[in-house]
Amino acid sequence: MAPRPSLLRLSLMSALVLVSACKKQSETAKPEDAKQTAPQAAGSAPQAKALKVGLVTDVGGRGDHSFNDSALRGLELWGAGKKVEGGSYTDASPAELKESLTQDLASREIAPVGVTPVVLQSKVAEDYEPNLQLLVDQNAALSVGVGFMLENAVETVAKRNPDSKFLLIDSPLVGSDGKPYTLPNVRAVVFQEQEGSFLVGALAGLASQGGKLGFVGGMEVPLIKKFEAGFRAGVAATNPKATVLVNYTGSFDKVAAGKQVAQDLLAKGVDVIYQAAGSDGLGVIQAVKEARDANKMVFVIGVDSDQAHLAPDAVLTSMVKRVDLAVYEAVRDLTQNKFQGGDVSLGLKEGGVTYAPVRVEFPHRAEALEKVEELRARIVSGELKVPAHPSELK
């Protein structure tokens, strides 16, 4: 079911106000300050006809086991068939590629398309624009900006270089007047994070034994509010008497801050925590893992990528956001001369969000998973609308 026009308008306008308020030129960082995180393997020659695809991370960077790593998987492993070893690229094996593909991707026919990846890691926000321009100067056929914080930089560089192609993840283009618009050389992909968050919230409500749950967000912005709203609505759908405590760290790159917030929630009796906080979320997972190791029956829910490997006994599931798929499909379209600009929105129906396999045990697990799948079907059919902002919660 599509969001009611008035509520959608309210949610969209709040996001546009935030983005347009942050508009500024970012010329303080120099291109030579950019850090290329995975150069071409020493001594190897680029393929004669391989297209170069560049990617600029946000400040969370490589190794967040979440948002940025998902984007890198879409470019490096799926698009180029490469993996990083010792700071250089080596060929990934077919088994490694297959292992990265979950069941929901079986019909996508994901296979390397022979591009050459170039990754620039941003140390600070001021690096975004010069990093993107550096990719253009290096003749990248496509430049990827990972995260809503790169919206201004992508817009500026795309206008400056109308013959170059860009992919912007997690934000539409927004003009100085606060209104969204499109450019022919920019594909902007957004996700219906509230839908996936609803499902993990519904599962959390069924797994909680004490009826007190927690949400840890990073920066308190409209995008992360979508995660919060969906989670709280999902908990309410399956455990209406439960309480959800909410806290924000104010950042996406401070692991210690995430751990401290999670420890505070655990001290208050929370037994399931959902984190949507970038690298801060690694601290949340660590706090729950330590509590679990101390024989407390607590769980954490990961975000963006399947984070079960970080704490197998503590991670209940993860809300998987298919940034990897969005990047891969843009790269594939580029190689097939099918890349087009414009806005793309991906939810449960489009396979843009889902939840990771549940590998841990808890009482009535089978019944809980059956209930969650029933809720998924209702969302996909349009019968159930998921709120995209806490103000829409009943």
Phi, psi and chi 1 to 4 in degrees:
 res  aa     phi    psi   chi1   chi2   chi3   chi4
   1 MET       -  129.5 -179.9 -179.8  -64.8      -
   2 ALA   -70.2  147.1      -      -      -      -
   3 PRO   -59.4  146.1  -22.1   32.8      -      -
   4 ARG   -61.7  138.3  -66.8 -167.8  -61.8  -87.8
   5 PRO   -52.2  -44.4  -26.4   35.4      -      -
   6 SER   -65.6  -39.3   59.9      -      -      -
   7 LEU   -71.9  -42.0  -62.9 -179.2      -      -
   8 LEU   -60.2  -41.4  177.7   59.3      -      -
   9 ARG   -63.0  -41.7 -168.5  176.3  -59.2  111.4
  10 LEU   -63.0  -45.0  175.1   61.2      -      -
  11 SER   -65.4  -43.9  176.6      -      -      -
  12 LEU   -64.5  -43.9  177.6   59.9      -      -
  13 MET   -65.1  -36.1  -71.9  -53.3  -62.8      -
  14 SER   -64.3  -37.7   64.6      -      -      -
  15 ALA   -68.6  -39.7      -      -      -      -
  16 LEU   -67.8  -37.2  -61.0 -173.8      -      -
  17 VAL   -61.2  -42.3  168.4      -      -      -
  18 LEU   -62.7  -49.0  170.5   77.9      -      -
  19 VAL   -66.6  -44.3  175.9      -      -      -
  20 SER   -67.7  -29.8   60.4      -      -      -
  21 ALA   -68.8  -22.0      -      -      -      -
  22 CYS   -93.2    4.2  -65.2      -      -      -
  23 LYS   -63.7  128.1  -70.5  -76.1 -179.9 -174.7
  24 LYS  -167.2  161.7   63.9  177.0 -178.6  178.7
  25 GLN   -82.0  142.5  -64.5  -64.6  -39.5      -
  26 SER  -121.7   77.2  -57.9      -      -      -
  27 GLU  -105.4    4.7  -61.0  -71.0   -3.3      -
  28 THR   -74.6  -29.2   55.6      -      -      -
  29 ALA   -90.2  143.7      -      -      -      -
  30 LYS   -97.0  148.1  -61.6  178.1 -179.4  178.9
  31 PRO   -55.3  -33.8  -27.5   35.2      -      -
  32 GLU   -69.6  -11.5   56.5  -95.3   29.6      -
  33 ASP   -79.1  -13.4  -67.4  -28.0      -      -
  34 ALA   -65.7  142.7      -      -      -      -
  35 LYS  -107.1  114.3  178.2 -177.8  177.7 -175.6
  36 GLN   -82.9  110.0 -173.1  165.6  -35.0      -
  37 THR   -80.2  -19.4   61.5      -      -      -
  38 ALA  -147.8   82.7      -      -      -      -
  39 PRO   -70.4  167.2   28.0  -34.5      -      -
  40 GLN   -60.1  142.7 -172.1   75.4   14.2      -
  41 ALA   -55.4  138.5      -      -      -      -
  42 ALA   -58.0  134.1      -      -      -      -
  43 GLY    82.8   -4.7      -      -      -      -
  44 SER   -92.8  143.8   63.9      -      -      -
  45 ALA  -100.0  136.5      -      -      -      -
  46 PRO   -65.8  149.6   23.3  -33.1      -      -
  47 GLN   -64.3  142.8  -61.0  178.2   14.9      -
  48 ALA   -58.9  -40.5      -      -      -      -
  49 LYS  -109.5    8.7  -64.6 -176.9  179.4 -179.7
  50 ALA   -70.4  130.5      -      -      -      -
  51 LEU   -78.4  141.0  -66.5  174.0      -      -
  52 LYS   -90.7  126.6 -177.3 -176.6  -64.9 -175.8
  53 VAL  -119.5  123.1  177.5      -      -      -
  54 GLY  -102.7  152.8      -      -      -      -
  55 LEU  -139.9  132.1 -176.8  147.9      -      -
  56 VAL  -110.7  119.5  175.7      -      -      -
  57 THR   -77.2  162.7   72.0      -      -      -
  58 ASP   -83.7 -174.8   70.1   10.3      -      -
  59 VAL   -67.0  -16.7  -67.0      -      -      -
  60 GLY   -64.0  -36.3      -      -      -      -
  61 GLY    69.3 -178.8      -      -      -      -
  62 ARG   -63.3  141.2 -174.4 -171.5  -66.5  -84.8
  63 GLY    94.5   10.4      -      -      -      -
  64 ASP   -81.5   -7.0   65.0   -3.3      -      -
  65 HIS    56.7   26.4  -62.4  -83.1      -      -
  66 SER  -147.7 -113.8 -176.5      -      -      -
  67 PHE   -66.4  -56.1 -175.2   73.0      -      -
  68 ASN   -65.4  -41.8  -73.4  -81.8      -      -
  69 ASP   -64.1  -31.3  -79.6   -1.2      -      -
  70 SER   -65.0  -45.3  179.9      -      -      -
  71 ALA   -62.2  -41.5      -      -      -      -
  72 LEU   -64.5  -37.3  -69.1  166.4      -      -
  73 ARG   -61.0  -42.5  179.2  166.9   54.4 -109.5
  74 GLY   -62.8  -37.1      -      -      -      -
  75 LEU   -83.5  -53.9  170.2   58.4      -      -
  76 GLU   -77.3  -57.6  -64.8  172.9  -25.0      -
  77 LEU   -74.2  -50.5 -178.9   58.0      -      -
  78 TRP   -79.9  -43.1  -62.9   -4.5      -      -
  79 GLY   -78.8  -41.4      -      -      -      -
  80 ALA  -107.1  -13.4      -      -      -      -
  81 GLY    69.3   31.4      -      -      -      -
  82 LYS  -118.8  157.8  -58.1  -68.9 -176.4 -179.3
  83 LYS  -135.7  159.8   62.1 -179.5  179.7  178.7
  84 VAL   -99.1  125.8  177.7      -      -      -
  85 GLU  -136.8  120.3  -73.8 -173.3  -10.9      -
  86 GLY    62.2   30.6      -      -      -      -
  87 GLY    83.8    3.3      -      -      -      -
  88 SER  -129.8  162.6  -62.9      -      -      -
  89 TYR   -86.9  138.0  -77.1  125.3      -      -
  90 THR  -130.2  162.6   60.7      -      -      -
  91 ASP   -70.3  133.7  -69.5  -24.2      -      -
  92 ALA   -83.0  146.2      -      -      -      -
  93 SER   -81.1  158.4   68.0      -      -      -
  94 PRO   -56.3  -34.4  -27.6   36.3      -      -
  95 ALA   -66.8  -38.0      -      -      -      -
  96 GLU   -67.3  -38.7  -71.9  170.2  -40.2      -
  97 LEU   -65.3  -45.7  176.8   61.8      -      -
  98 LYS   -62.2  -38.4 -177.1  178.0 -179.8 -179.8
  99 GLU   -64.3  -28.2 -175.1  179.8   -1.5      -
 100 SER   -80.9  -10.0   71.9      -      -      -
 101 LEU   -99.0  113.0  -58.8  175.7      -      -
 102 THR   -80.8  171.1   52.0      -      -      -
 103 GLN   -60.2  -33.7 -175.1  174.9   -0.3      -
 104 ASP   -69.5  -10.1   60.7  -60.4      -      -
 105 LEU  -102.0    3.5  -63.7  172.1      -      -
 106 ALA   -58.1  -35.1      -      -      -      -
 107 SER   -88.9    2.9   63.0      -      -      -
 108 ARG   -85.9  -12.0  -61.6  -75.3 -178.0  169.8
 109 GLU    53.7   53.0  -61.7 -177.4   -4.5      -
 110 ILE   -81.2  123.9  -67.0  173.7      -      -
 111 ALA  -153.2  146.5      -      -      -      -
 112 PRO   -56.1  142.9  -27.0   36.1      -      -
 113 VAL  -115.7   11.2  -69.6      -      -      -
 114 GLY    79.2   26.0      -      -      -      -
 115 VAL   -85.0  163.3  -63.4      -      -      -
 116 THR  -103.7  115.3  -62.0      -      -      -
 117 PRO   -85.5  143.1   29.7  -31.9      -      -
 118 VAL  -132.5  119.9  178.2      -      -      -
 119 VAL  -115.8  126.9  176.7      -      -      -
 120 LEU  -114.5  126.5  -58.8 -178.6      -      -
 121 GLN   -97.4  131.8 -179.0  161.1  -62.7      -
 122 SER   -90.5  125.0  -56.4      -      -      -
 123 LYS   -81.0  -38.4  -59.5  175.2 -176.8  177.2
 124 VAL  -138.8  166.4  -66.9      -      -      -
 125 ALA   -60.7  -29.7      -      -      -      -
 126 GLU   -66.7  -11.1  -72.7   75.8   15.9      -
 127 ASP   -79.8  -18.5  -71.0  -18.0      -      -
 128 TYR   -57.1  -53.6  -62.8  152.5      -      -
 129 GLU   -66.2  -49.3 -175.6  179.7  -35.8      -
 130 PRO   -63.3  -32.3   15.8  -27.9      -      -
 131 ASN   -64.3  -44.1  -80.9   -4.1      -      -
 132 LEU   -63.7  -41.7  -74.3  165.2      -      -
 133 GLN   -64.9  -36.4 -175.3   59.9   53.3      -
 134 LEU   -61.5  -40.2 -178.8   57.5      -      -
 135 LEU   -62.2  -42.2  -68.2  176.4      -      -
 136 VAL   -61.8  -43.5  173.3      -      -      -
 137 ASP   -64.6  -25.5  -65.1  -18.6      -      -
 138 GLN   -90.6   13.5  -67.4 -179.7  -12.9      -
 139 ASN    65.7   36.7  -61.2  -44.4      -      -
 140 ALA   -66.5  131.6      -      -      -      -
 141 ALA   -73.0  -25.2      -      -      -      -
 142 LEU  -147.1  135.8  175.0   67.0      -      -
 143 SER  -119.9  127.6  -61.0      -      -      -
 144 VAL  -106.7  126.3 -176.9      -      -      -
 145 GLY  -104.0  116.9      -      -      -      -
 146 VAL   -96.7  101.5 -177.4      -      -      -
 147 GLY   118.8  150.8      -      -      -      -
 148 PHE   -63.2  -23.3   73.4   93.2      -      -
 149 MET   -70.0  -12.3  -68.4 -171.5  -70.2      -
 150 LEU   -94.1    4.4  -82.5   80.8      -      -
 151 GLU   -57.0  -48.8 -175.2  -86.2  -27.5      -
 152 ASN   -62.1  -41.7 -176.7   52.0      -      -
 153 ALA   -66.4  -44.0      -      -      -      -
 154 VAL   -61.7  -44.5  169.6      -      -      -
 155 GLU   -58.9  -47.3  177.7 -171.8   31.3      -
 156 THR   -64.0  -48.3  -59.9      -      -      -
 157 VAL   -70.3  -35.1  179.5      -      -      -
 158 ALA   -65.9  -39.5      -      -      -      -
 159 LYS   -67.3  -35.9  -74.5 -177.5  174.8  179.5
 160 ARG   -72.2  -26.3 -173.5 -170.9  -59.7  149.4
 161 ASN  -129.8   72.4  -57.9  -84.0      -      -
 162 PRO   -64.8  -16.2   23.4  -33.8      -      -
 163 ASP   -90.8   -2.5  -66.7  -29.4      -      -
 164 SER  -101.0  152.8  -63.1      -      -      -
 165 LYS  -106.0  146.6  -63.4  179.5  176.7   66.0
 166 PHE  -137.9  149.3  -61.2   84.9      -      -
 167 LEU  -122.6  123.7  173.2   65.7      -      -
 168 LEU  -111.5  123.9  173.5   60.1      -      -
 169 ILE  -101.2  129.5  -62.1  -67.7      -      -
 170 ASP    86.6   11.5 -106.5    6.0      -      -
 171 SER  -159.9  145.0  175.7      -      -      -
 172 PRO   -78.4  167.9   31.2  -35.7      -      -
 173 LEU   -75.1  136.6  -69.6  175.5      -      -
 174 VAL  -130.2  125.0 -177.6      -      -      -
 175 GLY   -75.2  172.1      -      -      -      -
 176 SER   -64.7  -17.2   57.7      -      -      -
 177 ASP   -86.3    2.2   58.9   -2.4      -      -
 178 GLY    83.6    6.2      -      -      -      -
 179 LYS  -103.8  139.8  -62.6  179.3  179.7  179.6
 180 PRO   -72.8  150.0   27.6  -33.5      -      -
 181 TYR  -155.2  174.8   72.3  104.1      -      -
 182 THR  -123.3  157.1   61.1      -      -      -
 183 LEU  -123.0  143.7  -70.3  173.4      -      -
 184 PRO   -64.4  -19.9   21.4  -33.0      -      -
 185 ASN  -104.7   12.4   59.8  -26.7      -      -
 186 VAL  -128.1  123.4  178.9      -      -      -
 187 ARG   -98.7  121.1  177.8 -177.4  -66.0 -176.4
 188 ALA  -110.2  120.5      -      -      -      -
 189 VAL  -112.0  126.6 -179.7      -      -      -
 190 VAL  -121.7  161.8  -63.2      -      -      -
 191 PHE  -124.0  154.8  -61.5   83.7      -      -
 192 GLN   -92.7   71.0  -60.3  -58.3  -43.8      -
 193 GLU   -58.9  -29.6  -66.7   89.8   -6.3      -
 194 GLN   -63.6  -28.8   71.4  -84.7   13.0      -
 195 GLU   -70.8  -46.9  -65.8 -178.1   -7.1      -
 196 GLY   -66.0  -36.6      -      -      -      -
 197 SER   -66.7  -31.9  -62.9      -      -      -
 198 PHE   -61.9  -43.8 -177.7   94.5      -      -
 199 LEU   -65.0  -44.1  -64.8 -173.7      -      -
 200 VAL   -70.9  -28.1  -60.6      -      -      -
 201 GLY   -67.4  -41.6      -      -      -      -
 202 ALA   -62.0  -41.6      -      -      -      -
 203 LEU   -65.6  -42.0 -179.7   64.2      -      -
 204 ALA   -62.3  -40.1      -      -      -      -
 205 GLY   -61.8  -33.4      -      -      -      -
 206 LEU   -81.2  -27.4  -65.4  166.5      -      -
 207 ALA   -86.0  -23.2      -      -      -      -
 208 SER   -67.0  133.6  173.6      -      -      -
 209 GLN   -95.8  -27.3  -60.8  -59.8  -61.6      -
 210 GLY  -101.3   -9.5      -      -      -      -
 211 GLY    76.5   17.3      -      -      -      -
 212 LYS  -128.4  119.5 -173.7  177.5  -71.9 -172.5
 213 LEU  -124.1  166.1  -56.0   93.0      -      -
 214 GLY  -133.5  150.7      -      -      -      -
 215 PHE  -125.5  129.4  172.7   82.0      -      -
 216 VAL  -118.5  114.3  177.2      -      -      -
 217 GLY  -102.1  164.3      -      -      -      -
 218 GLY   -85.8 -108.9      -      -      -      -
 219 MET   -74.4  140.3  -64.9  175.6   65.2      -
 220 GLU   -85.0   79.3 -164.9  167.3   -3.9      -
 221 VAL  -123.2  162.5  -64.5      -      -      -
 222 PRO   -53.8  -35.9  -30.4   37.1      -      -
 223 LEU   -59.8  -47.8  174.4   63.0      -      -
 224 ILE   -73.9  -25.7  -53.3  -57.1      -      -
 225 LYS   -62.1  -27.8  -72.5  -68.5 -174.2 -179.1
 226 LYS   -64.2  -40.9  -69.1  167.3   70.0  177.6
 227 PHE   -62.0  -47.1  -69.2   85.2      -      -
 228 GLU   -59.9  -48.8  177.3 -165.1  -25.4      -
 229 ALA   -61.7  -45.8      -      -      -      -
 230 GLY   -63.2  -42.1      -      -      -      -
 231 PHE   -63.4  -48.3  179.3   70.6      -      -
 232 ARG   -62.6  -38.0  -70.8  170.4   58.7 -172.6
 233 ALA   -67.2  -38.1      -      -      -      -
 234 GLY   -66.1  -41.7      -      -      -      -
 235 VAL   -60.0  -45.8  171.4      -      -      -
 236 ALA   -63.5  -30.0      -      -      -      -
 237 ALA   -69.0  -30.8      -      -      -      -
 238 THR  -112.6  -17.0   58.4      -      -      -
 239 ASN  -145.6   70.9 -166.7  -16.2      -      -
 240 PRO   -62.2  -18.7   19.8  -31.7      -      -
 241 LYS   -89.6   -4.3  -65.4 -177.1  178.9  179.9
 242 ALA   -73.4  157.7      -      -      -      -
 243 THR  -112.8  136.5  -59.1      -      -      -
 244 VAL  -115.8  117.6  178.6      -      -      -
 245 LEU   -91.6  133.2  -56.0 -177.5      -      -
 246 VAL  -117.7  136.1  176.1      -      -      -
 247 ASN  -147.4  149.2 -150.5  -29.8      -      -
 248 TYR  -122.4  140.4  -76.6   80.8      -      -
 249 THR   -84.3  -24.4   63.3      -      -      -
 250 GLY    86.7    7.0      -      -      -      -
 251 SER  -153.8  175.3   60.0      -      -      -
 252 PHE  -126.3    3.2  -69.4  116.7      -      -
 253 ASP  -134.2   28.0   58.4   -7.9      -      -
 254 LYS  -127.2   92.5  -65.6  179.5  174.0   59.2
 255 VAL   -58.4  -41.6  176.6      -      -      -
 256 ALA   -61.9  -35.7      -      -      -      -
 257 ALA   -65.9  -40.9      -      -      -      -
 258 GLY   -64.2  -39.7      -      -      -      -
 259 LYS   -65.4  -41.9 -175.2  173.0 -177.1  178.3
 260 GLN   -64.2  -44.2 -179.7  178.3   -8.8      -
 261 VAL   -62.3  -42.6  168.7      -      -      -
 262 ALA   -64.9  -40.2      -      -      -      -
 263 GLN   -62.3  -38.2  -71.9  173.0  -28.7      -
 264 ASP   -63.4  -42.3  -69.9  -17.3      -      -
 265 LEU   -65.4  -42.5  -70.3  173.1      -      -
 266 LEU   -62.7  -36.7  -67.8  169.2      -      -
 267 ALA   -66.1  -23.2      -      -      -      -
 268 LYS   -89.0    4.0  -66.3  175.3  179.8  176.7
 269 GLY    96.6    8.8      -      -      -      -
 270 VAL   -69.2  137.1  164.7      -      -      -
 271 ASP  -116.7   -6.1   60.3    3.7      -      -
 272 VAL  -139.2  128.1 -177.3      -      -      -
 273 ILE  -122.8  130.1  -59.6  177.0      -      -
 274 TYR  -104.8  126.1  175.7   37.9      -      -
 275 GLN  -115.1  135.7   59.3   86.6    8.5      -
 276 ALA  -134.0   72.9      -      -      -      -
 277 ALA  -140.0   24.4      -      -      -      -
 278 GLY    59.4 -135.5      -      -      -      -
 279 SER   -67.3  -24.5  -67.4      -      -      -
 280 ASP   -58.9  -31.0  -65.5   19.3      -      -
 281 GLY   -63.9  -24.3      -      -      -      -
 282 LEU   -63.5  -34.7  -60.9  178.9      -      -
 283 GLY   -69.0  -35.7      -      -      -      -
 284 VAL   -62.2  -46.7  176.7      -      -      -
 285 ILE   -61.5  -40.9  -66.5  173.0      -      -
 286 GLN   -62.5  -42.1 -177.2   61.8   32.8      -
 287 ALA   -62.6  -43.1      -      -      -      -
 288 VAL   -69.3  -38.3  176.4      -      -      -
 289 LYS   -59.7  -44.1  179.7 -178.3 -177.4  -60.6
 290 GLU   -64.9  -38.5  -68.8  175.9    0.3      -
 291 ALA   -66.5  -39.1      -      -      -      -
 292 ARG   -64.4  -40.8 -174.5   82.3 -178.3 -168.0
 293 ASP   -64.5  -22.8  -69.1  -17.5      -      -
 294 ALA   -90.5   18.0      -      -      -      -
 295 ASN    71.0   26.1  -64.8  -40.3      -      -
 296 LYS   -92.1  135.8  -67.7 -174.8  177.8 -179.7
 297 MET   -83.3   78.8 -173.8   57.4   65.8      -
 298 VAL  -128.2  155.5  -67.6      -      -      -
 299 PHE  -133.9  158.2  -68.5  110.0      -      -
 300 VAL  -127.2  148.7   63.5      -      -      -
 301 ILE  -114.0  122.8  -63.3  174.1      -      -
 302 GLY   -79.3 -178.7      -      -      -      -
 303 VAL  -146.1  149.5   75.2      -      -      -
 304 ASP    72.1  -56.5  -68.3  -23.0      -      -
 305 SER  -117.0  164.0  -65.3      -      -      -
 306 ASP   -69.8  113.1 -174.5   -8.9      -      -
 307 GLN  -105.0   17.7  -62.7 -175.8  -50.3      -
 308 ALA   -60.4  -32.0      -      -      -      -
 309 HIS   -65.2  -18.5   64.7  -75.4      -      -
 310 LEU   -76.0  -27.8  -62.5  173.1      -      -
 311 ALA  -161.0   77.6      -      -      -      -
 312 PRO   -54.3  -33.7  -26.0   35.7      -      -
 313 ASP   -83.9  -14.9  -65.6  -27.1      -      -
 314 ALA  -107.5  -23.7      -      -      -      -
 315 VAL   -84.2  113.8  175.3      -      -      -
 316 LEU   -68.8  -48.4  176.6   64.3      -      -
 317 THR  -167.9 -174.5 -175.8      -      -      -
 318 SER  -139.0  143.8  -60.3      -      -      -
 319 MET   -83.2  105.9 -161.6  -71.1  -79.9      -
 320 VAL   -87.8  124.2  177.8      -      -      -
 321 LYS  -111.4  117.6  179.1  169.1  153.8  179.3
 322 ARG   -77.8   59.2  -74.9  -66.1  177.7 -154.5
 323 VAL   -61.8  -38.7  177.3      -      -      -
 324 ASP   -58.7  -42.1   44.8   16.4      -      -
 325 LEU   -68.6  -40.4 -176.7   62.7      -      -
 326 ALA   -61.8  -41.5      -      -      -      -
 327 VAL   -68.5  -46.7  171.5      -      -      -
 328 TYR   -60.4  -45.4  172.2   76.4      -      -
 329 GLU   -65.8  -33.1  -69.5 -171.5  -21.9      -
 330 ALA   -67.0  -41.8      -      -      -      -
 331 VAL   -64.8  -44.8  171.7      -      -      -
 332 ARG   -61.7  -44.5 -177.8 -161.4   58.9 -159.6
 333 ASP   -61.4  -37.0  -71.2   -9.0      -      -
 334 LEU   -59.9  -46.9  176.2   76.1      -      -
 335 THR   -69.6  -20.6   62.7      -      -      -
 336 GLN  -101.4   11.1  -62.9  176.3   -6.3      -
 337 ASN    57.9   34.7  -66.3  -42.5      -      -
 338 LYS  -114.7    4.1  -64.1  178.6 -179.4  178.5
 339 PHE   -68.0  130.0 -178.0   89.4      -      -
 340 GLN  -132.6  150.2  -66.6 -177.9  -25.0      -
 341 GLY   -78.8 -179.1      -      -      -      -
 342 GLY   117.2  179.6      -      -      -      -
 343 ASP   -97.2  139.7  -67.2  -25.8      -      -
 344 VAL  -130.5  133.1  177.1      -      -      -
 345 SER  -122.1  128.8  178.9      -      -      -
 346 LEU  -123.3  121.1  -56.9  174.9      -      -
 347 GLY  -123.1 -157.2      -      -      -      -
 348 LEU   -60.5  -43.2  -78.4  174.2      -      -
 349 LYS   -62.0  -36.3 -174.8  175.6 -178.0  178.8
 350 GLU   -89.5   -1.5  -62.9   78.6   17.7      -
 351 GLY    79.2   16.3      -      -      -      -
 352 GLY   -80.2  -24.8      -      -      -      -
 353 VAL  -136.5  154.2  -66.5      -      -      -
 354 THR  -165.8 -165.9 -174.7      -      -      -
 355 TYR  -130.9  150.7   64.9   95.5      -      -
 356 ALA   -75.4  159.4      -      -      -      -
 357 PRO   -54.2  141.0  -25.6   34.3      -      -
 358 VAL   -92.1  113.4  178.2      -      -      -
 359 ARG  -107.1   -7.1  -56.6  176.7  178.5   90.4
 360 VAL  -100.1  162.3  -64.8      -      -      -
 361 GLU  -103.5  145.8  -65.5  -65.4  -27.7      -
 362 PHE  -157.0  161.6   57.7   89.8      -      -
 363 PRO   -56.7  135.1  -26.8   36.0      -      -
 364 HIS    60.7   37.8  -50.7  -67.5      -      -
 365 ARG   -59.3  -47.6  177.0 -179.9 -179.8  -86.4
 366 ALA   -60.9  -44.2      -      -      -      -
 367 GLU   -64.6  -37.1  -65.6   88.7  -21.5      -
 368 ALA   -64.5  -45.4      -      -      -      -
 369 LEU   -65.4  -36.1  -67.2  174.8      -      -
 370 GLU   -63.3  -41.7 -176.9  177.7  -11.6      -
 371 LYS   -63.7  -42.5  177.0   62.6  175.9  177.8
 372 VAL   -62.2  -40.6  171.9      -      -      -
 373 GLU   -67.5  -32.7  -74.3  -56.3  -52.2      -
 374 GLU   -63.3  -41.5  -70.3  174.7   -1.1      -
 375 LEU   -67.0  -38.3  -69.0  168.3      -      -
 376 ARG   -57.6  -46.7  179.0 -154.6  -68.4  -88.7
 377 ALA   -61.3  -37.8      -      -      -      -
 378 ARG   -68.0  -35.0  -68.1  177.6   60.2 -165.6
 379 ILE   -70.8  -45.8  -65.4  171.6      -      -
 380 VAL   -61.7  -38.2  170.0      -      -      -
 381 SER   -73.9  -15.1   70.4      -      -      -
 382 GLY    93.3   -2.0      -      -      -      -
 383 GLU   -67.6  -34.9  176.5 -171.5  -11.0      -
 384 LEU  -114.6  123.6  177.8   60.4      -      -
 385 LYS  -100.4  131.8  171.4 -166.8  172.1  -66.0
 386 VAL  -100.1  129.7  179.6      -      -      -
 387 PRO   -64.7  143.0   21.6  -32.6      -      -
 388 ALA  -104.5    1.2      -      -      -      -
 389 HIS  -151.9  144.8 -167.6  -86.9      -      -
 390 PRO   -55.6  -26.5  -28.9   37.2      -      -
 391 SER   -67.2  -16.8   62.8      -      -      -
 392 GLU   -89.1   -6.2  -59.5  174.4   24.7      -
 393 LEU   -73.0  142.5  -66.6  167.5      -      -
 394 LYS   -79.6      -  -66.1 -178.5  179.7  178.8
